[in-house]
């Protein structure tokens, strides 16, 4: 049986505000919990004015407090920008207040140069990524016996449980790191939807080494999904998604997620249509049953039973309908 998760960017719809987008995320997580979704993750995006998700830890605290049972996580924290010690304490605080419900998804940053400079301008050097991952393991385990440059240091508050640790990635490097560290691996199929993804996930499973936090490899596959009651409506929503992707890849994107009407009126140039065709390979589009079949096909290809849906489409009502329609198609056991 496939478990479904949600990754939400808190998109700012055309005509809307960031505050409204965050309120909509809160309503979306509450709906996801009622419907029976397993996890709800939020992202870290900087200098992308059309999404409100910039600080996952703070939004996670609000969402965890606004729900009761669904797992709340980051998809993900861009660890190279931060101190592993501070990240560990942030997530220990979350875990202390919401034990057994917190996921720490970790990624590398591919932000704009100005973002990288602003987040790191006081640093004289950067630690290797694998060292930061090792540091997180040390802080979550309260290990003061093994050799470490901060051997006696513990992350506060000290609690009996730890967040689940997931490494986000799209390539062999991240797969090998996740395997070496004994962490779960969340593969971004929506970024690289090719046969190479299966090979990447196979590498993770083959090289996995058990850790105190995970004894066997675990895989989540993340996909963009555009779901509606009819294929015609799904295609309309996908057209707005096409335009948003073009916007965020441009030099001067507008500070909103374009509506279906805006996308229809604007249209696409010949060169843009080629980009749209490539981006369409990153999406699952259709009715609930059509998308269900696509999800099941991806789950079979990657040999996983856990899929994360990214309902990054225009309109809060449409995003909520996506969750309802998929929950019905998959017979999720909600409240």
C-alpha positions in Angstrom: 0.0 0.0 0.0 1.3 3.4 -1.0 1.6 6.2 1.7 1.1 9.7 0.4 2.8 12.8 1.7 2.5 16.5 0.8 5.3 19.0 0.1 3.9 22.6 0.1 5.7 25.7 -1.1 3.1 28.2 0.2 2.5 29.7 -3.3 1.3 33.3 -3.4 -1.5 33.3 -5.9 -2.0 36.2 -8.2 -3.9 38.8 -6.3 -3.0 37.3 -3.0 -0.5 38.0 -0.2 2.2 36.0 1.6 0.1 36.1 4.8 -2.8 34.6 2.9 -0.5 31.9 1.4 0.7 30.9 4.9 -2.9 30.7 6.2 -3.7 28.5 3.2 -0.8 26.2 4.1 -2.2 25.9 7.6 -5.6 24.9 6.2 -4.0 22.5 3.7 -2.1 20.7 6.5 -5.2 20.4 8.5 -7.0 18.9 5.5 -4.1 16.5 4.8 -4.3 15.3 8.4 -8.1 14.7 8.2 -7.7 12.8 4.9 -5.0 10.5 6.1 -1.8 11.8 4.5 1.3 10.6 6.3 3.7 13.6 6.2 3.4 17.3 5.4 6.7 19.0 4.6 7.5 22.7 3.8 10.3 24.1 1.8 13.0 26.7 2.1 13.1 29.1 -0.8 14.9 32.5 -0.8 14.5 35.4 -3.3 11.5 33.6 -4.9 8.8 36.2 -4.3 5.9 34.0 -5.6 6.3 31.6 -2.6 6.1 32.4 1.1 8.0 29.3 2.4 11.4 30.7 3.4 12.0 29.5 7.0 10.7 25.9 7.3 11.5 25.5 11.0 9.3 28.4 12.1 6.5 27.4 9.8 6.8 23.8 11.0 6.3 24.9 14.6 3.1 26.6 13.7 1.9 23.7 11.6 2.7 21.1 14.2 0.8 23.1 16.8 -2.1 23.4 14.4 -2.4 19.6 14.0 -2.3 16.5 16.1 -1.0 13.4 14.3 0.4 14.1 10.9 4.2 14.1 10.6 5.6 17.6 10.0 8.9 18.1 8.2 11.3 20.3 6.2 11.8 19.7 2.5 14.3 20.8 3.2 16.7 22.8 5.4 19.6 24.0 3.3 22.3 22.8 5.7 25.4 24.4 4.1 24.1 27.8 5.1 23.8 27.0 8.7 25.5 25.6 11.8 24.6 21.9 12.3 24.5 22.6 16.0 21.8 25.3 15.6 19.8 23.1 13.2 19.9 20.3 15.7 18.7 22.5 18.5 15.9 23.9 16.4 14.7 20.4 15.5 15.2 19.1 19.0 12.9 21.8 20.2 10.3 20.8 17.6 10.7 17.2 18.7 10.4 18.0 22.4 7.1 19.8 21.8 5.7 17.3 19.2 7.4 14.0 19.9 7.4 11.4 17.2 6.0 13.8 14.6 9.1 15.7 13.3 11.1 15.0 10.1 14.3 16.8 9.3 14.8 16.8 5.5 18.2 18.2 4.6 19.4 19.6 1.2 22.2 21.6 -0.4 21.6 25.1 -1.5 21.2 26.1 -5.2 20.0 29.6 -4.4 20.8 32.8 -6.2 24.4 34.0 -5.7 23.2 37.0 -3.7 21.3 34.7 -1.3 24.4 32.5 -0.8 26.5 35.6 -0.1 24.0 37.1 2.4 23.6 33.9 4.3 27.3 33.3 4.5 29.0 36.7 4.4 30.5 36.4 8.0 32.0 32.9 7.4 35.6 32.5 6.7 35.2 28.9 5.5 32.5 26.3 4.9 32.5 22.8 6.4 32.3 19.8 4.1 28.7 18.7 3.7 29.4 15.2 4.9 31.0 16.6 8.0 27.8 18.6 8.7 25.7 15.5 8.4 28.0 13.6 10.8 27.7 16.5 13.2 23.9 16.3 13.1 24.1 12.6 14.0 26.4 13.4 16.9 24.1 16.0 18.3 20.9 14.0 18.0 22.6 10.9 19.6 24.1 12.8 22.6 27.3 11.1 21.9 30.1 12.5 24.0 32.4 9.5 23.8 33.4 9.3 20.2 36.1 11.6 18.8 34.7 14.9 17.7 36.0 18.5 17.7 33.1 19.4 20.0 33.1 16.1 21.9 31.4 17.2 25.1 28.8 19.4 23.4 25.1 18.4 23.5 22.2 19.8 21.6 19.4 21.1 23.9 16.8 20.3 25.0 17.7 16.7 25.6 14.7 14.5 24.7 14.1 10.8 24.4 13.1 10.8 20.7 14.8 12.2 17.6 13.5 13.6 14.3 13.6 11.3 11.3 16.6 12.3 9.2 16.1 12.5 5.4 18.6 13.6 2.8 17.1 15.3 -0.3 18.8 14.8 -3.6 18.9 14.1 -7.3 22.2 12.4 -8.0 24.7 9.7 -7.1 26.6 12.0 -4.7 23.6 12.6 -2.4 22.5 9.0 -2.7 26.0 7.8 -1.5 26.0 10.4 1.3 22.6 9.3 2.5 23.7 5.6 2.4 27.0 6.3 4.2 25.2 8.3 6.9 22.4 5.8 7.4 19.7 8.3 6.6 16.5 8.1 4.6 16.7 9.3 1.0 14.1 11.6 -0.6 14.7 11.6 -4.4 13.4 14.7 -6.3 11.8 12.9 -9.3 10.1 16.3 -10.2 13.6 17.7 -10.8 15.1 14.8 -12.7 12.4 12.5 -14.0 14.7 10.0 -15.9 15.8 6.4 -15.7 19.0 7.7 -14.0 16.8 8.4 -11.0 16.2 4.7 -10.6 19.9 4.0 -10.8 20.5 6.7 -8.1 18.0 5.1 -5.7 19.5 1.7 -6.4 22.9 3.0 -5.5 21.5 4.3 -2.2 20.0 0.9 -1.3 23.1 -1.0 -2.4 25.5 1.1 -0.3 23.3 1.8 2.7 25.0 1.4 6.1 22.8 1.1 9.2 22.9 4.0 11.7 21.5 4.5 15.2 18.6 6.3 13.6 17.8 3.9 10.7 18.5 0.2 10.3 17.3 -0.3 6.7 17.1 2.0 3.7 14.0 4.1 3.2 13.1 5.9 0.1 10.6 8.7 -0.7 10.0 9.9 -4.2 8.7 13.4 -4.7 6.6 14.4 -7.8 4.7 17.5 -9.1 1.0 16.6 -9.5 -1.8 18.5 -11.2 -5.1 16.8 -10.4 -8.6 17.8 -11.2 -12.0 16.2 -11.6 -11.7 16.4 -15.4 -8.6 16.2 -17.7 -9.7 19.5 -19.3 -9.4 21.3 -15.9 -6.2 19.6 -15.1 -4.7 20.8 -18.4 -5.8 24.4 -17.6 -4.1 24.3 -14.2 -1.0 22.7 -15.8 -0.9 25.7 -18.2 -0.7 28.1 -15.3 2.0 25.8 -13.7 3.9 25.9 -17.1 4.0 29.7 -16.9 5.0 29.7 -13.2 8.0 27.5 -14.0 9.0 29.8 -16.9 8.7 32.8 -14.5 10.9 31.3 -11.8 13.5 30.4 -14.4 13.6 33.9 -15.8 15.7 36.9 -14.8 12.7 39.0 -13.5 9.9 36.7 -12.2 6.7 38.4 -11.0 5.9 38.2 -7.2 2.9 35.9 -7.7 1.8 32.5 -9.0 -0.1 33.3 -12.3 -3.8 32.4 -12.6 -5.2 30.2 -15.3 -6.7 33.3 -17.0 -3.3 35.0 -17.1 -1.6 32.0 -18.6 -4.3 31.6 -21.3 -4.1 35.3 -22.2 -0.4 35.4 -22.3 0.4 32.3 -24.3 3.9 31.0 -25.0 6.5 31.8 -27.6 8.1 29.1 -29.8 11.2 28.9 -27.6 9.0 28.8 -24.4 6.9 26.0 -25.8 10.1 23.9 -26.0 10.8 24.6 -22.3 7.2 23.8 -21.5 7.4 20.5 -23.2 10.6 19.6 -21.2 8.9 20.8 -18.0 5.8 18.7 -18.7 8.0 15.6 -18.1 8.3 16.7 -14.5 4.6 16.7 -13.8 1.8 14.1 -13.3 -1.3 15.6 -14.9 -4.9 14.2 -15.0 -7.9 13.0 -13.2 -7.6 11.3 -9.9 -7.5 7.8 -11.4 -5.1 8.9 -14.1 -2.7 10.4 -11.6 -3.1 7.4 -9.3 -2.0 5.1 -12.1 1.1 7.4 -12.7 1.9 7.4 -9.0 1.7 3.6 -8.9 3.9 3.3 -11.9 6.6 5.6 -10.3 6.3 3.7 -7.0 6.9 0.4 -8.8 9.9 1.8 -10.8 11.6 3.0 -7.7 10.4 0.1 -5.5 9.0 2.4 -2.8 5.8 2.6 -0.9 6.0 6.3 -0.1 5.3 9.1 -2.6 5.4 12.9 -1.9 2.9 15.0 -3.9 3.8 18.6 -4.6 0.4 20.3 -5.4 2.0 23.5 -6.6 -0.9 24.7 -8.6 -2.9 28.0 -8.8 -5.6 28.5 -6.2 -6.0 27.3 -2.6 -9.3 25.6 -3.5 -7.6 23.7 -6.4 -4.8 22.6 -4.1 -7.3 21.4 -1.5 -9.2 19.6 -4.2 -6.0 17.8 -5.3 -5.6 16.4 -1.8 -9.3 15.4 -1.6 -9.3 13.8 -5.1 -6.1 11.8 -4.5 -7.2 10.7 -1.0 -10.4 9.3 -2.6 -8.5 7.6 -5.4 -6.1 5.9 -3.0 -8.7 5.2 -0.3 -6.6 6.9 2.4 -7.8 6.2 5.9 -8.6 9.7 7.2 -10.6 10.8 10.2 
